[in-house]
Structure formats: structure tokens, C-alpha cells
Amino acid sequence: MLQSIRDGLHRHKWLGYVVLGALALVFAAWGAYGIVNLNVDNANYAAEASGQKISIQQARDAWGRQEARMQQSFGGAELPAVLRSRFQDEVLERLIRDALITQRTHDLGYRVTVADIQEAIRNEPAFQIEGKYSPEAAKVALAQARLSVDAFESEVRSSLQRTQLENGIRGSDFLTPREIAQAQSLQNEQREVRYATFPIDKFPGAAVDDAAVQAYYKAHQAEFMTPESAHLQYAELRLDQLAAQMQVTDAELHTAYDKNKNTYVVQERRHAHHILITATKDDAADRKLAEDVYAQAKAGKDFAQLAKQYSKDPGSAQNGGDLGWADRTTFVGPFTDALFGMSVGEIHSPVKTQFGYHIIRLDEVQPGKTKTFDEARSELDAEVRRNLATDRFGDIQEQLQTRLEQPGADLDEIAKEFKLQTGDVPQFLRGEGGAPLGAAPALQELVFGDSPLATGHIGGPVLLGDDRLVLVKILDHHKPEPKPLAQVRDTIVTALKKQNGTDAAVKAAETARAKLEAGMSFEDVAKQLGVTAEPARFVGRSDPSVPGQIRTLVFNVPKPTSKAEYRALKLDNGGAAVVAVTKTRVDSGEANKELEAGRMRQEVERLGEGDMTAYLEDVRRTADVRKNPKAFE
């Protein structure tokens, strides 16, 4: 039996704690289907870098994680051999770099504490559910990444040490006043530009025939693959269903009430009206007005009318200042202190908060109290049922695991034995999953991972959340395959029309450029080619009035001197443009100091990144590195 702990669902029996060095307070124990042990023989290594060895298992696991991501980019298809080899080498180089930098940080005396490691783990987004650390989410994430707890702790420690070094290098850059002036001048540069676009509807290009469609289909086969999918049969256990089945006695409810009576306390609540005089730059005038309104209220003038006349609180002014019932957690500190120190009927002198001055009238008080057993009964019943169901959930999870390890396991029989809800997912997709099971990473790994569940076999139990688990059986598995040409023909024709039109537009733009460079005016060129030329104007580097691709080109060409710079440009969204850059100037308008400071920070950060890149390259260049060519075989 796993140790019970309270974690959101009060007690998650399947999340026992174990002592694992720095992770003793962070990670929960793994179940019977836990993580693969990564201990390997030190003599077997994928690479050796200045005495630091990278094991074959470490390299292969890193490649396994990368390969899964890459295959998703290729629609689940097998990676081409040339790409596979290149990506494997990139993975190995990354491991080499990390090993070298980790060793460098150790030699330089960089260290991290146990508390640093614990904080990093708790703040890891992959380990969180609704923004809070979840041991079970950590378990699933590490299982998917094929990492043991010890291996992950080591990675976190090394990563934190490397971050210390990298931040030190990045933070060492600065700009001199002259460099700042030069950078600001460059950033504020404006260039005079004139351009004309050549849309594909005016330059349709060559007609699209069947031969072109066939050739495109064959050349872009990877773009027209069906996603990898599986037909799943499943049996599901839900915590809420278990809770509904639990039998709860009055004795159990009384025991729970006596044990947790302090959780059934109703806080004191107060009903009040107020008038808000909002804060302005003239605090003395604000207070004077608040004191005047307070005097009118004390003199007996209708409080609701005063609120409608003076209060600037949009939520209560038109209701006569009525704030309704509230406990001590509702309002800001000074307001709460005043409100809960008043007597019924009292009108409090102006109370200052960050919103302004408040004149408060207390109308009613509901004293705090502890709910009686009968008043708390429905809450107690739900609480006790859920706690019992949580324990039972953990028991069933363990029993299911044991049951699946027995020969001849049958999903229908198991579902009947444990009262599981059964269902069918005809098309469970790689990456996207399928309703009602969703796309939980652990289930994706089971169905599509490096060692996927075989057709006809039962896998699990897989947690789909803190309160739900499933067993799945693969009825059929469909590898990615090319979609029929007829299904994608329209898409191909559209792509070819765009491609042919763009080619024709680029040719026309090149012709226009040649004519401009020969001395023909922009107006005459545009008229001759049947396009519209934009009027000449100065633009800045972030001017939204000019398409981004054209604006980038304008500031990438050399500064024009005695003559204009002309360029023909192929547009990413189809078509082309011809561009003329004629003059430059520096914007002499009033500088935005905050914007300039932000730009300078970005420039310093850019320089810091450059220094870090150079440092990493030097560490790699000067290291004695040997690679095992058979590491990934």
C-alpha cells in the first residue's frame, strides 16, 4: 500500500514519498511502472570531451526525445537518413557542450544549493497542474522524457551551474556614451523609399497541367501524409464515480467533523455602505471634500443620496454606496480595519486607501460561528466520500497494474471486475489524441513512443489527471501514408498557381529594376508594366505603413550616395516588388527616453548573447573531443 498524502484531492494514495537526496521534499515515489534506470557502464561512451564522458545511453535517450519531436514535425513519418544523421550529431554536440561548460563551472567554483534545486523543480512548468507543483505531473513528465529522478536532479544541478556562468558573461557587456549615440542614430535613421508591388493575379504565370501536379505531389510527399493514428478500446476509472459508490456511516461523518471542525467556521461578515472620493494630485483638496461629505452624513443627510452625488466607485455609487456583505478578506487593509472596528449605525470619518478617501457606514453584522454538524453534513459527506474514493483509487491502480502483468489479461473482463467504464476511440492521433481521452503525454508515449504498445495488447494504467486513469488496447495502428492525389489536388493547384505567378511577378520586377537603373522614371515603369507605384516617403525601421519584408530590405541595402539603390524582391505571401531607396536622414523629433533606454538594454543583451556564443565556441574549439561513430547504432 502506498503512503497516503494530501495533495489537492486531500489524499492521493498513489503518490508516496521517498527520500532521494535533494528531492526528498519534492518528488513522490514511482509506481510499479516507473522510470528506466540510466546507470550504464562507464566504459561505454558516445563521446569524451576533455575527460568528461557522455554515455551511450545518455546520448541515445537524448536522441530519443529529440527524434520524437522531429517526427511530429514530419507528420509521424520516418526521418530521412541524411537528416537523421545530422540531427543525431547536433544532439551529441549539445551534450558535449553542456558537459564542457558544467566542468568549467565546477573548476571555477560555481555551486548550487539543495534549496536552489528544489525551487527549480517546483517551478518547472511541465511539473505543474493549474500553476501548482504536482508530484504526479513530474512523474509523468520524467517518464515521457525517459529520465530517472537521480538523472534529472543531476541535470538540474548542472543546468543551474551553467546558468550562473552564462548570466555572468551576458551581464558583463556595456555600451560607452559614443556607442550609445551611434546606436541611437542608427535606430532613428529614416530612409526615403518608393516601391511598386506585382501581384500574382496580374502575373498568373504558366498554366497548371496534370504533369505539374503529379511532379509537385511526388516532390512534396512529406507535406501530404496522413497523421499516425490508432484505434483504441479503453476502460476508465474516475474518482467521482468511485466517490458516488462509497458507503458512508454517521460515525465516519462525526469523526471527520470532530477532526476538522475548524474548517467549518463561518467568518464574521459585515454589510456596509460607503462613499469614495477618488485620489487626485491634490490630496489636501481630496481630504477637504471627504471631510465635508462626512459632515453632511453625520448631520443626517441621506447617505444613499450623498453616495450618488459624490462617490466615484463605479460598482456601488448608483446603488447608494451599498457594498453588500463582506468578510475580512474582501477589502484592502485600511478599509477592512476601519469597517471591522465599527459599531452598527456608526459612520466612520474619512479612511484613506490607495483609491482615495472612504466615508463608511456600517449597517449590519453577521457574527462568525462554527457550523453545526447538521449544517456541515452535506460538505462532510462529499469530503469523506472523496477521501475514501481517493484511497480506493490508489488501491485499484495497484491492482490493475498487477492484473495486467498476469498472462491472458482481457480488457472486457478487467473492466467488469473493477467496474470500469468502457469506450472506443476510432481515431486516436499522434500529437492530437482523441476525445474523450484527450492528448495526455503519458498516453501518447504509450501508443506512439519509441516502444509503442503492440496491436492487441493492453497498456496502462495511464493517469490522465489526478482523478482519472485508463487502460487501453490497440485494436489497429495506422502508420502515416500519403494522402490520395485526388484529396490534395486542389491544394497543389493553388500552390502551383501561387508559385508560377510569383515567378512571373519576380521576372517583371527584375525587368522594372533594369529599366529604373537605365534611367526610366518610376511612374513610367509602373505605367508600362500595369502596376501602381507608392509615392516616395521617408520611413523608419519600425514604420508599419510599409510591409515588413519591404521595410527590412530598405534598411539592408547600402546607403544611397549619388544615385538610388534599386532592388527586386520576391514576396513571401506571393508576388514581387521593385524597391527604390533614394535618401537617408536621422529623425530629429523629440526622443522617447524610455523607448531609447529599452533599445539600449536590448543592444547590450544582444552583445551579451554574442559573447556567450563566442565563449561556447572557444570552449568547444579548445577541447579534446572524441566521438563514437557507432553511438546511435
C-alpha positions, 0 to 999 in steps of 0.5 A, a space after each residue: 500500500 502506498 503512503 497516503 498524502 494530501 495533495 489537492 484531492 486531500 489524499 492521493 494514495 498513489 503518490 508516496 514519498 521517498 527520500 532521494 537526496 535533494 528531492 526528498 521534499 519534492 518528488 513522490 515515489 514511482 509506481 510499479 511502472 516507473 522510470 528506466 534506470 540510466 546507470 550504464 557502464 562507464 566504459 561505454 561512451 558516445 563521446 569524451 570531451 576533455 575527460 568528461 564522458 557522455 554515455 551511450 545511453 545518455 546520448 541515445 535517450 537524448 536522441 530519443 526525445 529529440 527524434 520524437 519531436 522531429 517526427 511530429 514535425 514530419 507528420 509521424 513519418 520516418 526521418 530521412 537518413 541524411 537528416 537523421 544523421 545530422 540531427 543525431 550529431 547536433 544532439 551529441 554536440 549539445 551534450 558535449 557542450 553542456 558537459 564542457 561548460 558544467 566542468 568549467 563551472 565546477 573548476 571555477 567554483 560555481 555551486 548550487 544549493 539543495 534549496 536552489 534545486 528544489 525551487 527549480 523543480 517546483 517551478 518547472 512548468 511541465 511539473 505543474 497542474 493549474 500553476 501548482 507543483 504536482 508530484 504526479 505531473 513530474 512523474 509523468 513528465 520524467 517518464 515521457 522524457 525517459 529520465 530517472 529522478 537521480 538523472 534529472 536532479 543531476 541535470 538540474 544541478 548542472 543546468 543551474 551551474 551553467 546558468 550562473 556562468 552564462 548570466 555572468 558573461 551576458 551581464 558583463 557587456 556595456 555600451 560607452 556614451 559614443 556607442 550609445 549615440 551611434 546606436 541611437 542614430 542608427 535606430 532613428 535613421 529614416 530612409 526615403 523609399 518608393 516601391 511598386 508591388 506585382 501581384 500574382 493575379 496580374 502575373 498568373 504565370 504558366 498554366 497548371 497541367 496534370 504533369 505539374 501536379 503529379 511532379 509537385 505531389 511526388 516532390 512534396 510527399 512529406 507535406 501530404 501524409 496522413 497523421 499516425 493514428 490508432 484505434 483504441 478500446 479503453 476502460 476508465 476509472 474516475 474518482 467521482 464515480 468511485 466517490 458516488 459508490 462509497 458507503 458512508 456511516 454517521 460515525 465516519 461523518 462525526 469523526 471527520 467533523 470532530 477532526 476538522 471542525 475548524 474548517 467549518 467556521 463561518 467568518 464574521 461578515 459585515 454589510 456596509 455602505 460607503 462613499 469614495 472620493 477618488 485620489 487626485 494630485 491634490 490630496 489636501 483638496 481630496 481630504 477637504 471634500 471627504 471631510 465635508 461629505 462626512 459632515 453632511 452624513 453625520 448631520 443626517 443627510 441621506 447617505 444613499 443620496 450623498 453616495 450618488 452625488 459624490 462617490 466615484 466607485 463605479 460598482 456601488 455609487 448608483 446603488 447608494 454606496 451599498 457594498 453588500 456583505 463582506 468578510 475580512 478578506 474582501 477589502 484592502 487593509 485600511 478599509 477592512 480595519 476601519 469597517 471591522 472596528 465599527 459599531 452598527 449605525 456608526 459612520 466612520 470619518 474619512 479612511 484613506 486607501 490607495 483609491 482615495 478617501 472612504 466615508 463608511 457606514 456600517 449597517 449590519 453584522 453577521 457574527 462568525 460561528 462554527 457550523 453545526 454538524 447538521 449544517 456541515 453534513 452535506 460538505 462532510 459527506 462529499 469530503 469523506 466520500 472523496 477521501 475514501 474514493 481517493 484511497 480506493 483509487 490508489 488501491 485499484 491502480 495497484 491492482 490493475 497494474 498487477 492484473 495486467 502483468 498476469 498472462 491472458 489479461 482481457 480488457 472486457 473482463 478487467 473492466 467488469 471486475 473493477 467496474 470500469 467504464 468502457 469506450 472506443 476511440 476510432 481515431 486516436 492521433 499522434 500529437 492530437 489524441 482523441 476525445 474523450 481521452 484527450 492528448 495526455 503525454 503519458 498516453 501518447 508515449 504509450 501508443 506512439 513512443 519509441 516502444 509503442 504498445 503492440 496491436 492487441 495488447 493492453 497498456 496502462 494504467 495511464 493517469 490522465 489527471 489526478 482523478 482519472 486513469 485508463 487502460 487501453 488496447 490497440 485494436 489497429 495502428 495506422 502508420 502515416 501514408 500519403 494522402 490520395 492525389 485526388 484529396 490534395 489536388 486542389 491544394 497543389 493547384 493553388 500552390 502551383 498557381 501561387 508559385 508560377 505567378 510569383 515567378 512571373 511577378 519576380 521576372 517583371 520586377 527584375 525587368 522594372 529594376 533594369 529599366 529604373 537603373 537605365 534611367 526610366 522614371 518610376 511612374 513610367 515603369 509602373 505605367 508600362 508594366 500595369 502596376 501602381 507605384 507608392 509615392 516616395 516617403 521617408 520611413 523608419 525601421 519600425 514604420 508599419 505603413 510599409 510591409 515588413 519584408 519591404 521595410 527590412 530590405 530598405 534598411 539592408 541595402 547600402 546607403 544611397 550616395 549619388 544615385 538610388 539603390 534599386 532592388 527586386 524582391 520576391 514576396 513571401 505571401 506571393 508576388 514581387 516588388 521593385 524597391 527604390 531607396 533614394 535618401 537617408 536622414 536621422 529623425 530629429 523629433 523629440 526622443 522617447 527616453 524610455 523607448 531609447 533606454 529599452 533599445 539600449 538594454 536590448 543592444 547590450 543583451 544582444 552583445 551579451 548573447 554574442 559573447 556567450 556564443 563566442 565563449 561556447 565556441 572557444 570552449 568547444 574549439 579548445 577541447 579534446 573531443 572524441 566521438 563514437 561513430 557507432 553511438 546511435 547504432 
